[in-house]
């Protein structure tokens, strides 16, 4: 699995300060663990995985 997070508009950030780029499976797991207490970041990751 590979997750792609697109670039943001200038002066915008993603929830949990998630950076744009490609994420391999273990990196996605790390993002989820790092943001376990940030519902907006977890929802964002889930939405990106769904696309």
PDB file with SEQRES, HELIX, SHEET and CRYST1 records, atoms N, CA, C and O in Angstrom:
SEQRES   1 A   51  UNK UNK UNK UNK UNK UNK UNK UNK UNK UNK UNK UNK UNK          
SEQRES   2 A   51  UNK UNK UNK UNK UNK UNK UNK UNK UNK UNK UNK UNK UNK          
SEQRES   3 A   51  UNK UNK UNK UNK UNK UNK UNK UNK UNK UNK UNK UNK UNK          
SEQRES   4 A   51  UNK UNK UNK UNK UNK UNK UNK UNK UNK UNK UNK UNK              
HELIX    1 AA1 UNK A   15  UNK A   17  5                                   3    
HELIX    2 AA2 UNK A   25  UNK A   34  1                                  10    
HELIX    3 AA3 UNK A   39  UNK A   50  1                                  12    
SHEET    1 AA1 2 UNK A   2  UNK A   5  0                                        
SHEET    2 AA1 2 UNK A  21  UNK A  24 -1                                        
CRYST1    1.000    1.000    1.000  90.00  90.00  90.00 P 1           1          
ATOM      1  N   UNK A   1       0.844  -1.175   0.000  1.00  0.00           N  
ATOM      2  CA  UNK A   1       0.000   0.000   0.000  1.00  0.00           C  
ATOM      3  C   UNK A   1       0.886   1.233   0.000  1.00  0.00           C  
ATOM      4  O   UNK A   1       1.948   1.260   0.621  1.00  0.00           O  
ATOM      5  N   UNK A   2       0.431   2.235  -0.698  1.00  0.00           N  
ATOM      6  CA  UNK A   2       1.130   3.516  -0.743  1.00  0.00           C  
ATOM      7  C   UNK A   2       0.081   4.620  -0.678  1.00  0.00           C  
ATOM      8  O   UNK A   2      -0.896   4.604  -1.425  1.00  0.00           O  
ATOM      9  N   UNK A   3       0.288   5.561   0.205  1.00  0.00           N  
ATOM     10  CA  UNK A   3      -0.643   6.678   0.385  1.00  0.00           C  
ATOM     11  C   UNK A   3      -0.001   7.942  -0.157  1.00  0.00           C  
ATOM     12  O   UNK A   3       1.159   8.232   0.135  1.00  0.00           O  
ATOM     13  N   UNK A   4      -0.759   8.695  -0.949  1.00  0.00           N  
ATOM     14  CA  UNK A   4      -0.271   9.967  -1.473  1.00  0.00           C  
ATOM     15  C   UNK A   4      -1.053  11.101  -0.832  1.00  0.00           C  
ATOM     16  O   UNK A   4      -2.283  11.133  -0.882  1.00  0.00           O  
ATOM     17  N   UNK A   5      -0.323  12.030  -0.230  1.00  0.00           N  
ATOM     18  CA  UNK A   5      -0.907  13.254   0.329  1.00  0.00           C  
ATOM     19  C   UNK A   5      -0.480  14.392  -0.598  1.00  0.00           C  
ATOM     20  O   UNK A   5       0.711  14.692  -0.689  1.00  0.00           O  
ATOM     21  N   UNK A   6      -1.431  15.032  -1.287  1.00  0.00           N  
ATOM     22  CA  UNK A   6      -1.065  16.084  -2.237  1.00  0.00           C  
ATOM     23  C   UNK A   6      -0.564  17.354  -1.545  1.00  0.00           C  
ATOM     24  O   UNK A   6      -0.761  17.553  -0.346  1.00  0.00           O  
ATOM     25  N   UNK A   7       0.078  18.190  -2.328  1.00  0.00           N  
ATOM     26  CA  UNK A   7       0.540  19.490  -1.832  1.00  0.00           C  
ATOM     27  C   UNK A   7      -0.665  20.323  -1.396  1.00  0.00           C  
ATOM     28  O   UNK A   7      -1.763  20.179  -1.934  1.00  0.00           O  
ATOM     29  N   UNK A   8      -0.442  21.184  -0.425  1.00  0.00           N  
ATOM     30  CA  UNK A   8      -1.495  22.085   0.042  1.00  0.00           C  
ATOM     31  C   UNK A   8      -1.364  23.429  -0.659  1.00  0.00           C  
ATOM     32  O   UNK A   8      -0.372  23.702  -1.335  1.00  0.00           O  
ATOM     33  N   UNK A   9      -2.363  24.245  -0.487  1.00  0.00           N  
ATOM     34  CA  UNK A   9      -2.293  25.619  -0.956  1.00  0.00           C  
ATOM     35  C   UNK A   9      -1.326  26.368  -0.044  1.00  0.00           C  
ATOM     36  O   UNK A   9      -1.134  25.965   1.104  1.00  0.00           O  
ATOM     37  N   UNK A  10      -0.717  27.444  -0.526  1.00  0.00           N  
ATOM     38  CA  UNK A  10       0.179  28.221   0.342  1.00  0.00           C  
ATOM     39  C   UNK A  10      -0.536  28.640   1.632  1.00  0.00           C  
ATOM     40  O   UNK A  10      -1.722  28.967   1.619  1.00  0.00           O  
ATOM     41  N   UNK A  11       0.189  28.625   2.714  1.00  0.00           N  
ATOM     42  CA  UNK A  11      -0.307  29.031   4.041  1.00  0.00           C  
ATOM     43  C   UNK A  11      -1.371  28.095   4.603  1.00  0.00           C  
ATOM     44  O   UNK A  11      -2.093  28.479   5.523  1.00  0.00           O  
ATOM     45  N   UNK A  12      -1.487  26.882   4.078  1.00  0.00           N  
ATOM     46  CA  UNK A  12      -2.412  25.887   4.624  1.00  0.00           C  
ATOM     47  C   UNK A  12      -1.616  24.693   5.125  1.00  0.00           C  
ATOM     48  O   UNK A  12      -0.540  24.390   4.610  1.00  0.00           O  
ATOM     49  N   UNK A  13      -2.153  24.020   6.132  1.00  0.00           N  
ATOM     50  CA  UNK A  13      -1.537  22.791   6.628  1.00  0.00           C  
ATOM     51  C   UNK A  13      -2.618  21.735   6.772  1.00  0.00           C  
ATOM     52  O   UNK A  13      -3.807  22.046   6.844  1.00  0.00           O  
ATOM     53  N   UNK A  14      -2.190  20.496   6.813  1.00  0.00           N  
ATOM     54  CA  UNK A  14      -3.110  19.398   7.051  1.00  0.00           C  
ATOM     55  C   UNK A  14      -3.227  19.156   8.551  1.00  0.00           C  
ATOM     56  O   UNK A  14      -2.327  19.527   9.304  1.00  0.00           O  
ATOM     57  N   UNK A  15      -4.321  18.540   8.999  1.00  0.00           N  
ATOM     58  CA  UNK A  15      -4.463  18.224  10.423  1.00  0.00           C  
ATOM     59  C   UNK A  15      -3.269  17.413  10.916  1.00  0.00           C  
ATOM     60  O   UNK A  15      -2.742  16.566  10.195  1.00  0.00           O  
ATOM     61  N   UNK A  16      -2.856  17.677  12.131  1.00  0.00           N  
ATOM     62  CA  UNK A  16      -1.718  16.961  12.699  1.00  0.00           C  
ATOM     63  C   UNK A  16      -0.407  17.362  12.054  1.00  0.00           C  
ATOM     64  O   UNK A  16       0.615  16.701  12.243  1.00  0.00           O  
ATOM     65  N   UNK A  17      -0.437  18.451  11.289  1.00  0.00           N  
ATOM     66  CA  UNK A  17       0.745  18.928  10.564  1.00  0.00           C  
ATOM     67  C   UNK A  17       1.328  17.826   9.672  1.00  0.00           C  
ATOM     68  O   UNK A  17       2.545  17.711   9.526  1.00  0.00           O  
ATOM     69  N   UNK A  18       0.441  17.019   9.080  1.00  0.00           N  
ATOM     70  CA  UNK A  18       0.856  15.955   8.165  1.00  0.00           C  
ATOM     71  C   UNK A  18       1.417  16.606   6.907  1.00  0.00           C  
ATOM     72  O   UNK A  18       0.820  17.524   6.344  1.00  0.00           O  
ATOM     73  N   UNK A  19       2.557  16.121   6.487  1.00  0.00           N  
ATOM     74  CA  UNK A  19       3.251  16.698   5.334  1.00  0.00           C  
ATOM     75  C   UNK A  19       2.837  15.999   4.040  1.00  0.00           C  
ATOM     76  O   UNK A  19       2.544  14.803   4.044  1.00  0.00           O  
ATOM     77  N   UNK A  20       2.811  16.748   2.928  1.00  0.00           N  
ATOM     78  CA  UNK A  20       2.519  16.145   1.630  1.00  0.00           C  
ATOM     79  C   UNK A  20       3.607  15.145   1.237  1.00  0.00           C  
ATOM     80  O   UNK A  20       4.745  15.231   1.699  1.00  0.00           O  
ATOM     81  N   UNK A  21       3.241  14.207   0.386  1.00  0.00           N  
ATOM     82  CA  UNK A  21       4.205  13.240  -0.129  1.00  0.00           C  
ATOM     83  C   UNK A  21       3.628  11.842  -0.151  1.00  0.00           C  
ATOM     84  O   UNK A  21       2.442  11.635   0.106  1.00  0.00           O  
ATOM     85  N   UNK A  22       4.484  10.887  -0.461  1.00  0.00           N  
ATOM     86  CA  UNK A  22       4.100   9.477  -0.500  1.00  0.00           C  
ATOM     87  C   UNK A  22       4.469   8.817   0.811  1.00  0.00           C  
ATOM     88  O   UNK A  22       5.537   9.074   1.367  1.00  0.00           O  
ATOM     89  N   UNK A  23       3.584   7.965   1.305  1.00  0.00           N  
ATOM     90  CA  UNK A  23       3.796   7.241   2.555  1.00  0.00           C  
ATOM     91  C   UNK A  23       3.606   5.751   2.306  1.00  0.00           C  
ATOM     92  O   UNK A  23       2.589   5.327   1.756  1.00  0.00           O  
ATOM     93  N   UNK A  24       4.588   4.968   2.712  1.00  0.00           N  
ATOM     94  CA  UNK A  24       4.487   3.510   2.649  1.00  0.00           C  
ATOM     95  C   UNK A  24       3.674   3.032   3.850  1.00  0.00           C  
ATOM     96  O   UNK A  24       3.386   3.816   4.754  1.00  0.00           O  
ATOM     97  N   UNK A  25       3.308   1.770   3.864  1.00  0.00           N  
ATOM     98  CA  UNK A  25       2.442   1.213   4.909  1.00  0.00           C  
ATOM     99  C   UNK A  25       2.937   1.540   6.316  1.00  0.00           C  
ATOM    100  O   UNK A  25       2.163   2.030   7.138  1.00  0.00           O  
ATOM    101  N   UNK A  26       4.199   1.281   6.604  1.00  0.00           N  
ATOM    102  CA  UNK A  26       4.724   1.533   7.951  1.00  0.00           C  
ATOM    103  C   UNK A  26       4.698   3.014   8.307  1.00  0.00           C  
ATOM    104  O   UNK A  26       4.541   3.364   9.476  1.00  0.00           O  
ATOM    105  N   UNK A  27       4.849   3.880   7.321  1.00  0.00           N  
ATOM    106  CA  UNK A  27       4.793   5.320   7.569  1.00  0.00           C  
ATOM    107  C   UNK A  27       3.361   5.759   7.878  1.00  0.00           C  
ATOM    108  O   UNK A  27       3.150   6.651   8.700  1.00  0.00           O  
ATOM    109  N   UNK A  28       2.379   5.137   7.223  1.00  0.00           N  
ATOM    110  CA  UNK A  28       0.971   5.435   7.512  1.00  0.00           C  
ATOM    111  C   UNK A  28       0.647   5.000   8.941  1.00  0.00           C  
ATOM    112  O   UNK A  28      -0.030   5.717   9.677  1.00  0.00           O  
ATOM    113  N   UNK A  29       1.132   3.831   9.323  1.00  0.00           N  
ATOM    114  CA  UNK A  29       0.928   3.344  10.691  1.00  0.00           C  
ATOM    115  C   UNK A  29       1.528   4.330  11.687  1.00  0.00           C  
ATOM    116  O   UNK A  29       0.909   4.631  12.708  1.00  0.00           O  
ATOM    117  N   UNK A  30       2.719   4.832  11.403  1.00  0.00           N  
ATOM    118  CA  UNK A  30       3.357   5.810  12.299  1.00  0.00           C  
ATOM    119  C   UNK A  30       2.532   7.093  12.384  1.00  0.00           C  
ATOM    120  O   UNK A  30       2.351   7.644  13.470  1.00  0.00           O  
ATOM    121  N   UNK A  31       2.030   7.570  11.241  1.00  0.00           N  
ATOM    122  CA  UNK A  31       1.169   8.761  11.248  1.00  0.00           C  
ATOM    123  C   UNK A  31      -0.043   8.539  12.146  1.00  0.00           C  
ATOM    124  O   UNK A  31      -0.417   9.412  12.929  1.00  0.00           O  
ATOM    125  N   UNK A  32      -0.651   7.364  12.023  1.00  0.00           N  
ATOM    126  CA  UNK A  32      -1.836   7.067  12.824  1.00  0.00           C  
ATOM    127  C   UNK A  32      -1.496   7.001  14.309  1.00  0.00           C  
ATOM    128  O   UNK A  32      -2.238   7.520  15.143  1.00  0.00           O  
ATOM    129  N   UNK A  33      -0.391   6.372  14.634  1.00  0.00           N  
ATOM    130  CA  UNK A  33       0.010   6.284  16.045  1.00  0.00           C  
ATOM    131  C   UNK A  33       0.380   7.653  16.602  1.00  0.00           C  
ATOM    132  O   UNK A  33       0.021   7.988  17.731  1.00  0.00           O  
ATOM    133  N   UNK A  34       1.099   8.441  15.807  1.00  0.00           N  
ATOM    134  CA  UNK A  34       1.503   9.779  16.257  1.00  0.00           C  
ATOM    135  C   UNK A  34       0.300  10.686  16.473  1.00  0.00           C  
ATOM    136  O   UNK A  34       0.353  11.608  17.287  1.00  0.00           O  
ATOM    137  N   UNK A  35      -0.780  10.430  15.750  1.00  0.00           N  
ATOM    138  CA  UNK A  35      -1.973  11.278  15.819  1.00  0.00           C  
ATOM    139  C   UNK A  35      -3.150  10.581  16.491  1.00  0.00           C  
ATOM    140  O   UNK A  35      -4.298  10.977  16.289  1.00  0.00           O  
ATOM    141  N   UNK A  36      -2.883   9.565  17.275  1.00  0.00           N  
ATOM    142  CA  UNK A  36      -3.944   8.765  17.904  1.00  0.00           C  
ATOM    143  C   UNK A  36      -4.922   9.613  18.715  1.00  0.00           C  
ATOM    144  O   UNK A  36      -6.094   9.256  18.837  1.00  0.00           O  
ATOM    145  N   UNK A  37      -4.457  10.718  19.265  1.00  0.00           N  
ATOM    146  CA  UNK A  37      -5.324  11.573  20.083  1.00  0.00           C  
ATOM    147  C   UNK A  37      -5.784  12.816  19.320  1.00  0.00           C  
ATOM    148  O   UNK A  37      -6.238  13.790  19.920  1.00  0.00           O  
ATOM    149  N   UNK A  38      -5.662  12.771  17.997  1.00  0.00           N  
ATOM    150  CA  UNK A  38      -6.067  13.892  17.152  1.00  0.00           C  
ATOM    151  C   UNK A  38      -7.115  13.381  16.155  1.00  0.00           C  
ATOM    152  O   UNK A  38      -6.767  12.939  15.060  1.00  0.00           O  
ATOM    153  N   UNK A  39      -8.407  13.443  16.537  1.00  0.00           N  
ATOM    154  CA  UNK A  39      -9.460  12.893  15.671  1.00  0.00           C  
ATOM    155  C   UNK A  39      -9.486  13.489  14.267  1.00  0.00           C  
ATOM    156  O   UNK A  39      -9.790  12.782  13.307  1.00  0.00           O  
ATOM    157  N   UNK A  40      -9.175  14.768  14.131  1.00  0.00           N  
ATOM    158  CA  UNK A  40      -9.189  15.386  12.803  1.00  0.00           C  
ATOM    159  C   UNK A  40      -8.105  14.798  11.908  1.00  0.00           C  
ATOM    160  O   UNK A  40      -8.326  14.580  10.717  1.00  0.00           O  
ATOM    161  N   UNK A  41      -6.942  14.544  12.480  1.00  0.00           N  
ATOM    162  CA  UNK A  41      -5.853  13.950  11.698  1.00  0.00           C  
ATOM    163  C   UNK A  41      -6.193  12.518  11.305  1.00  0.00           C  
ATOM    164  O   UNK A  41      -5.947  12.114  10.169  1.00  0.00           O  
ATOM    165  N   UNK A  42      -6.755  11.748  12.232  1.00  0.00           N  
ATOM    166  CA  UNK A  42      -7.135  10.365  11.929  1.00  0.00           C  
ATOM    167  C   UNK A  42      -8.213  10.343  10.849  1.00  0.00           C  
ATOM    168  O   UNK A  42      -8.154   9.517   9.939  1.00  0.00           O  
ATOM    169  N   UNK A  43      -9.184  11.230  10.935  1.00  0.00           N  
ATOM    170  CA  UNK A  43     -10.233  11.313   9.910  1.00  0.00           C  
ATOM    171  C   UNK A  43      -9.631  11.691   8.566  1.00  0.00           C  
ATOM    172  O   UNK A  43     -10.026  11.144   7.536  1.00  0.00           O  
ATOM    173  N   UNK A  44      -8.685  12.615   8.563  1.00  0.00           N  
ATOM    174  CA  UNK A  44      -8.015  13.022   7.329  1.00  0.00           C  
ATOM    175  C   UNK A  44      -7.290  11.834   6.695  1.00  0.00           C  
ATOM    176  O   UNK A  44      -7.409  11.606   5.491  1.00  0.00           O  
ATOM    177  N   UNK A  45      -6.543  11.080   7.498  1.00  0.00           N  
ATOM    178  CA  UNK A  45      -5.826   9.907   6.988  1.00  0.00           C  
ATOM    179  C   UNK A  45      -6.822   8.895   6.417  1.00  0.00           C  
ATOM    180  O   UNK A  45      -6.600   8.349   5.337  1.00  0.00           O  
ATOM    181  N   UNK A  46      -7.908   8.647   7.134  1.00  0.00           N  
ATOM    182  CA  UNK A  46      -8.931   7.708   6.658  1.00  0.00           C  
ATOM    183  C   UNK A  46      -9.521   8.176   5.330  1.00  0.00           C  
ATOM    184  O   UNK A  46      -9.702   7.376   4.413  1.00  0.00           O  
ATOM    185  N   UNK A  47      -9.816   9.456   5.228  1.00  0.00           N  
ATOM    186  CA  UNK A  47     -10.366   9.995   3.982  1.00  0.00           C  
ATOM    187  C   UNK A  47      -9.379   9.834   2.828  1.00  0.00           C  
ATOM    188  O   UNK A  47      -9.780   9.504   1.712  1.00  0.00           O  
ATOM    189  N   UNK A  48      -8.104  10.063   3.088  1.00  0.00           N  
ATOM    190  CA  UNK A  48      -7.095   9.937   2.042  1.00  0.00           C  
ATOM    191  C   UNK A  48      -6.928   8.476   1.619  1.00  0.00           C  
ATOM    192  O   UNK A  48      -6.700   8.192   0.443  1.00  0.00           O  
ATOM    193  N   UNK A  49      -7.040   7.559   2.565  1.00  0.00           N  
ATOM    194  CA  UNK A  49      -6.940   6.136   2.241  1.00  0.00           C  
ATOM    195  C   UNK A  49      -8.133   5.670   1.416  1.00  0.00           C  
ATOM    196  O   UNK A  49      -8.016   4.751   0.605  1.00  0.00           O  
ATOM    197  N   UNK A  50      -9.278   6.308   1.626  1.00  0.00           N  
ATOM    198  CA  UNK A  50     -10.512   5.920   0.948  1.00  0.00           C  
ATOM    199  C   UNK A  50     -10.518   6.323  -0.524  1.00  0.00           C  
ATOM    200  O   UNK A  50     -11.146   5.651  -1.343  1.00  0.00           O  
ATOM    201  N   UNK A  51      -9.838   7.397  -0.867  1.00  0.00           N  
ATOM    202  CA  UNK A  51      -9.881   7.920  -2.241  1.00  0.00           C  
ATOM    203  C   UNK A  51      -9.276   6.997  -3.251  1.00  0.00           C  
ATOM    204  O   UNK A  51      -9.247   7.316  -4.440  1.00  0.00           O  
TER     205      UNK A  51                                                      
END                                                                             
